[in-house]
Amino acid sequence: MRLLLLLSLFFPTVLCAQIKKVDTVFLKQLLLSKPELFNTILQNRDSLRVQIMYTQIDRDKKNKPVFTDFSFHLNPNEYFYPASTVKMPVAFLALEKLSKAKRAGAPIHLQTTIITDSVDMIRHINRLQDTVPNRSTIERFIKQIFLVSDNDAFNRLYEYLGQEFIQQSLAAKGYPDAIIRHWLSVSRTDEQNRRSRHVAFLTNTGGLLTTQPPTESKAVFPPFQSSIGKGYYAGNQLAHEPFVFDSKNRVYLKDFHRMLQTVMMPDAFPKKQRFDFTKEDYQFLYRWMSAFPSESESPKYDTSKVGDASAKFLFYGAAKGRAPKHIRIFNKIGGAYGFLTDVCYFVDFEKKIEFFLSATILCNSDGIFNDDKYDYDSIGYPFLKHLGQLIYEHELQRKKKRLPDLSRYKVEY
């Protein structure tokens, strides 16, 4: 009973699923089996702030998942900057909010034009906007977030939801320590991040369908302190002191991991911890979380510049070029301030392999932030690539009583 209580405190979102054990030794042993790839990581795991979560999935007679969790150096008190990984829960919440509004009778859907701006701008909007290929819609923003990790798409959804709504919604689903408090790649004060402008949904000809008034967040975030490194640049000036992350976004790796699990395998979790999606919502997410940029017509990307795996760090290391179609990675990446993170559900449809894997690492050997000198290519991408491949090789050899039925995740691209 005491063990179950401890597990419930550290992994509160998985008690509805069948879990065999939580293992903190296995991953280290697996990494040690490839010293040529992981010795540097193991020897410097503290300075690199490495954290890993891996979930094996076995299936019962009814194809229900049985989870076995493994972790390496997992520590909620070890801060990492989540960067674009926060776009995943925001995309989930935006789809949930829109879907619930539609089911309640609101005349809006994924393809409805959304405008986030002043009332005057809305009144003077071009009535022929629907003919513009780059029309703003929730559908487009979610696609952009998962295909290429677009920052503007995130900022628009952040404003549609509002800071306080994001905090309250995540807390209600079992993530009270999650903090998503600011826009990405845009310098804004705390006060500005708390404000969301007027939002409007328009008809195909530019007419007004429904509006959402401006909001101002009164969210009170759980405090934390994290100062990292030995210096940082503010403009062209080098400050010889640690970089302070106290006012930045923060989401624990284990929480990202569980959020993704609740979307990929919702029936394994209590209803209150899931996102309130329809079958169509799930299919929409499964498609665009796993699609390659080359498989998108709207928005359309230059595949000579954007490779299939550009947003797939684990297993591919953000490699250029084409990737095999029978392997699909449902994931969200993040990269900024020298931190690289990837949270994924991996599927090989041909070999009937599936697993969850999440990892983060700090690639900043000089300890200076905002200097654009990070070790992504020499440390970060290779580590995540080799880690994904290591787990995949292990899964290839692992014997299972039953092969999974993965038809739920097969979608038309």
Secondary structure, 3 states (H helix, E strand, C coil): CHHHHHHHHHCCCCCCCEEEEEECCHHHHHHHCCHHHHHHHHHCCCCCCCEEEEEEEEECCCCCEEEEEEEECCCCCCCCCCHHHHHHHHHHHHHHHHHHHHHCCCCCCCCCEEEECCHHHHHCCCCCHHHCCCCCEHHHHHHHHHHHCCHHHHHHHHHHHCHHHHHHHHHHCCCCCCECCCCCCCCCCHHHHHEECCEEEECCCCCEEEEECCEECCCCCCCCCCEECCEEEECCEEECCCEECCCCCECCHHHHHHHHHHHHCHHHCCHHHCCCCCHHHHHHHHHHHHCCHHHCCCCCCCCCCCCCCCCCCCCCCCCCCCCCCCEEEEEEEEEECCEEEEEEEEEECCCCEEEEEEEEEECCCCCEECCCCCCHHHHHHHHHHHHHHHHHHHHHHCCCCCCCCCHHHCCCC
